[in-house]
Amino acid sequence: MNEMEDKPIKVLLVEDNPGDARLIREMISEVRGALFDLKWADKLSTGLEQLAAGEVEVLLLDLLLPDSQGINTFARAHAQAPEIPIVVLTGLDDETLAVKAIREGAQDYLVKGQFDSNSLNRSIRHAIERKCAEKQIKASLREKEILLREIHHRVKNNLQIISSLLYLQSKHIKDAVALDMFRDSQNRIKSMALIHDKLYQFKDLGKIDIAEYIRALATDLFHSYGVEPDGVKLKIDVHEVLLGVDTALPWGLIINELVSNSLKHAFPDGKEGTIRIELLRSVNEHTFILIVSDTGIGFPKDFDFRNTGTLGLQLVITLVEQLNGTIELDRSRGTEFKITFAEPWC
């Protein structure tokens, strides 16, 4: 037998009209094969005290009370006992208000004068069952969130191990070109590991704060190449933007390649300058514009970045195409890459 049928269901009715309260009590007593333990409060303040004391399984709540009116009545009751299912009682002219309460978290509503003992019984039971199902779903989501955090943590750790192995291997390499390739690979892996690190730390496991990520990534690159901040300055103009991992990962690799390229080639012989990263958002056109620029020596005049043999720029072009974006190069003041992406829908 269902546990709900074995013992009385403890119901709290908050209703200021004695006639309506008496009618509901009579309806509850008429229900066949069901037991209810009904308590009545004629003010919200009294009802909140009883909720705080516990021993309530479902709340029948009138929204228009002497000490509280409208949706605020529901909000206060729900805040007092968020785990208790609430069935809103409303008049014909207040049905819109009841629907709003449903959106805010109420389990059901009943229109006074339009329900009987059977529909009242059904509403109470369904409210309790829905609340139980809601708790189970939340518990399941919490378990999945813990699992997902652990996955991000392990992926980050594994990527860091790979990066460390590359670093140890590079200690035995004498060839400067090969050593440079190892360091580039390390930084690419670090850029991906940083994504998973930020996802692990962030509340929303599906999205990352790209501004915080860009700052951390650029700072790591400066350290990796041993660049002194007094020589080459880093300027970042990026506002908070939340991106999904499928978008953030290629963005990170693009920024990694362009900043690495500037650090390696733009400032030879200790030349001073600035590397700037900007992220602009065009709300009207639903696009992002990423600008990575430096005030260094620039590319040679005959250099075609779209048909270069360097892996870094080939990777940038491939990733921009993957994101259905466009890329432009401005050489008028050093080097400026301007990349435009459509704003992700999710």
C-alpha positions in Angstrom: 0.0 0.0 0.0 1.2 3.5 -0.8 2.8 5.2 2.3 0.6 8.3 1.6 -2.5 6.2 2.3 -1.2 4.6 5.5 -1.0 7.8 7.6 -2.8 11.1 7.6 -1.5 13.8 5.2 -0.7 16.9 7.3 -2.3 19.9 5.5 -1.9 23.5 6.5 -4.7 25.8 5.3 -4.0 29.5 5.3 -7.3 31.2 4.6 -8.8 34.3 6.2 -12.4 33.6 5.3 -14.0 31.3 8.0 -16.7 30.1 5.6 -14.2 29.0 2.9 -12.1 27.4 5.6 -15.1 25.4 6.9 -16.1 24.4 3.4 -12.6 23.0 2.7 -12.5 21.1 6.0 -15.9 19.5 5.1 -14.6 18.6 1.6 -11.5 17.0 3.1 -13.6 15.0 5.6 -15.7 13.7 2.7 -12.8 12.1 0.8 -13.2 8.3 0.9 -10.2 6.1 1.6 -8.0 9.0 2.6 -6.9 10.6 5.9 -6.0 14.2 6.3 -4.8 16.1 9.4 -5.9 19.7 8.7 -4.6 22.8 10.5 -6.0 26.3 9.8 -4.4 29.7 10.0 -6.3 32.9 9.2 -3.2 35.1 8.6 0.1 34.5 6.8 2.1 35.3 9.9 0.4 32.5 11.8 0.9 30.2 8.8 4.6 31.0 8.6 5.0 30.1 12.3 3.4 26.7 11.7 5.5 26.1 8.7 8.6 26.9 10.7 7.5 24.5 13.4 7.4 21.7 10.8 4.9 18.9 10.7 3.4 20.2 7.4 3.3 18.1 4.2 1.3 20.4 1.9 0.1 24.0 2.1 -3.2 25.3 0.8 -2.6 29.0 0.4 -5.0 31.9 -0.2 -3.0 34.8 -1.8 -5.2 37.6 -0.5 -4.8 37.7 3.3 -5.1 40.5 5.9 -1.3 40.7 6.4 -0.1 39.9 2.9 -1.4 40.4 -0.6 -0.7 38.9 -4.1 2.3 37.1 -5.3 4.3 38.3 -2.3 2.2 36.0 -0.1 3.4 33.0 -2.1 7.0 34.2 -2.2 7.1 34.5 1.6 5.5 31.1 2.2 7.8 29.5 -0.4 10.9 31.1 1.2 9.9 29.9 4.6 9.5 26.3 3.5 10.8 25.7 0.0 10.5 21.9 0.3 6.8 22.1 1.0 4.4 21.8 -2.0 2.0 24.7 -2.2 -1.5 24.6 -3.8 -2.8 28.2 -4.3 -6.5 29.0 -3.6 -7.8 31.8 -5.7 -11.0 33.5 -6.8 -12.3 33.8 -10.3 -10.9 37.3 -10.7 -7.4 36.2 -9.4 -6.7 33.3 -11.7 -3.9 35.2 -13.5 -2.2 35.7 -10.2 -2.4 32.0 -9.5 -0.8 31.2 -12.8 2.0 33.5 -11.9 2.5 31.6 -8.6 2.7 28.4 -10.6 5.6 29.9 -12.6 7.2 30.9 -9.4 7.1 27.3 -8.0 3.6 26.5 -6.8 2.5 23.0 -7.6 -1.1 23.7 -8.5 -4.0 26.1 -8.0 -7.7 25.8 -7.3 -10.4 28.3 -8.1 -12.8 28.8 -5.1 -16.3 27.6 -5.8 -15.1 25.4 -8.8 -13.7 22.4 -7.0 -15.1 19.5 -4.9 -13.7 17.0 -2.5 -12.4 14.7 -5.2 -10.6 17.5 -7.1 -9.2 18.9 -3.8 -7.9 15.4 -2.9 -6.4 14.9 -6.3 -4.7 18.3 -6.2 -3.2 17.7 -2.8 -1.8 14.3 -3.8 -0.5 15.4 -7.1 1.2 18.4 -5.5 3.0 16.1 -3.1 4.0 13.6 -5.8 5.3 16.4 -8.1 7.3 17.9 -5.3 8.8 14.4 -4.5 9.6 14.0 -8.2 11.2 17.5 -8.3 13.4 16.6 -5.3 14.5 13.4 -7.1 15.3 15.3 -10.3 17.3 17.9 -8.3 19.2 15.1 -6.5 20.0 13.4 -9.8 21.2 16.7 -11.3 23.4 17.3 -8.2 25.0 13.8 -8.7 25.6 14.6 -12.4 27.1 18.0 -11.6 29.5 16.3 -9.1 30.4 13.8 -11.8 30.9 16.5 -14.5 33.1 18.5 -12.1 35.2 15.4 -11.5 35.5 14.8 -15.3 36.6 18.4 -15.9 39.1 18.0 -13.0 40.5 14.8 -14.4 40.8 16.1 -18.0 42.6 19.1 -16.7 45.0 17.0 -14.6 45.6 14.6 -17.6 46.4 17.5 -19.9 48.7 19.0 -17.3 50.5 15.7 -17.1 51.0 15.7 -20.9 52.3 19.2 -20.7 54.7 18.3 -18.0 55.9 15.3 -20.0 56.6 17.5 -23.0 58.5 19.9 -20.7 60.7 17.1 -19.3 61.3 15.8 -22.8 62.3 19.2 -24.0 65.1 19.3 -21.5 66.9 16.7 -23.7 66.4 18.6 -26.9 69.3 20.7 -28.2 67.8 21.8 -31.6 66.3 25.3 -31.2 63.6 24.7 -33.8 62.4 21.4 -32.2 62.5 23.0 -28.8 60.3 25.8 -30.0 57.8 23.3 -31.4 57.7 21.5 -28.1 57.0 24.8 -26.3 54.2 25.6 -28.7 52.6 22.2 -28.2 52.9 22.8 -24.4 51.1 26.1 -24.6 48.3 24.7 -26.8 47.7 21.9 -24.2 47.8 24.5 -21.4 45.1 26.6 -23.2 42.8 23.5 -23.3 43.6 22.5 -19.7 42.8 26.0 -18.6 39.3 25.7 -20.1 38.6 22.6 -18.0 40.1 24.3 -14.9 37.8 27.3 -15.3 34.7 25.0 -15.9 35.6 23.1 -12.8 35.6 26.3 -10.8 32.6 28.0 -12.3 29.0 27.5 -11.1 27.7 26.8 -14.5 29.5 23.7 -15.7 28.4 24.2 -19.3 29.8 27.8 -19.7 33.0 29.7 -19.1 33.6 33.4 -18.4 35.7 34.1 -21.4 37.1 37.4 -20.0 38.6 35.7 -16.9 39.9 32.9 -19.2 41.6 35.2 -21.6 43.4 37.1 -18.8 44.7 33.8 -17.3 45.7 32.5 -20.7 47.6 35.6 -21.8 49.3 35.9 -18.4 50.5 32.2 -18.7 51.9 32.8 -22.1 53.9 35.8 -20.9 55.4 33.6 -18.2 56.0 30.8 -20.7 58.0 33.0 -23.0 59.8 34.7 -20.1 58.6 38.1 -21.2 59.2 40.9 -18.7 56.1 43.2 -18.2 58.4 46.2 -18.4 59.4 45.3 -21.9 56.2 44.1 -23.5 53.0 45.3 -21.9 49.7 43.3 -22.0 46.4 45.2 -22.4 43.1 43.4 -22.2 39.8 44.9 -22.9 37.3 42.1 -22.5 33.9 42.2 -20.7 32.3 39.2 -19.1 30.9 36.9 -21.7 29.7 33.4 -21.0 30.5 30.8 -23.7 30.0 27.1 -24.0 33.0 24.8 -24.1 32.6 24.0 -27.8 33.1 27.7 -28.6 35.5 28.6 -25.8 38.0 25.9 -26.7 38.7 27.0 -30.3 38.7 30.7 -29.1 41.4 29.8 -26.6 43.5 28.1 -29.2 43.2 31.0 -31.5 44.2 33.5 -28.9 47.0 31.2 -27.8 48.5 31.1 -31.4 48.2 34.8 -32.1 49.6 36.0 -28.7 52.4 33.3 -28.9 53.2 34.6 -32.4 53.5 38.2 -31.2 55.7 37.2 -28.2 58.0 35.1 -30.4 58.4 37.4 -33.5 57.0 41.0 -32.9 59.6 42.3 -30.5 63.2 41.1 -31.5 66.3 42.2 -29.6 64.4 43.3 -26.5 62.2 45.8 -28.4 59.5 47.3 -26.2 55.8 47.4 -27.2 52.3 46.3 -26.4 50.1 43.3 -27.1 46.4 44.0 -26.9 43.4 41.7 -26.8 39.9 43.1 -27.3 36.5 41.5 -27.4 33.7 43.6 -28.8 30.1 42.5 -29.0 27.7 43.8 -31.6 24.2 43.3 -30.1 22.4 44.4 -33.3 24.3 42.0 -35.6 24.6 39.2 -33.0 28.4 38.9 -33.5 31.6 39.0 -31.5 34.7 40.7 -32.8 38.0 39.5 -31.3 41.0 41.7 -32.0 44.6 40.5 -31.2 47.2 43.2 -32.0 50.7 44.2 -31.3 52.9 47.2 -31.9 55.9 45.1 -33.0 57.8 45.0 -36.3 54.9 43.4 -38.3 54.8 40.8 -41.0 56.9 41.2 -44.2 55.0 43.0 -47.0 54.9 39.9 -49.2 53.7 37.6 -46.4 50.3 35.9 -47.1 49.0 34.7 -43.8 46.3 32.6 -45.5 48.8 30.5 -47.4 51.6 30.3 -44.8 53.4 27.1 -44.0 53.5 27.8 -40.3 51.3 25.5 -38.2 50.1 28.2 -35.8 48.5 30.4 -38.4 47.2 27.4 -40.3 45.5 26.3 -37.1 44.0 29.8 -36.6 42.5 29.8 -40.0 41.1 26.3 -39.6 39.5 27.2 -36.2 38.0 30.4 -37.6 36.4 28.4 -40.4 35.2 25.9 -37.9 33.4 28.7 -36.0 32.0 30.1 -39.3 33.9 33.3 -38.7 36.0 35.7 -40.8 39.6 36.9 -40.2 41.3 40.1 -41.4 44.9 41.3 -41.1 45.7 45.0 -40.7 49.5 45.8 -41.0 49.2 49.6 -40.7 50.3 49.8 -37.1 52.2 46.7 -36.3 50.0 43.6 -36.6 46.3 43.4 -35.9 44.1 40.3 -36.5 40.4 41.0 -36.5 38.2 37.9 -36.2 34.4 38.1 -36.4 32.2 35.3 -35.1 28.5 34.8 -35.0 27.2 34.9 -31.4 26.4 31.3 -30.3 22.7 30.6 -29.6 23.5 28.5 -26.5 
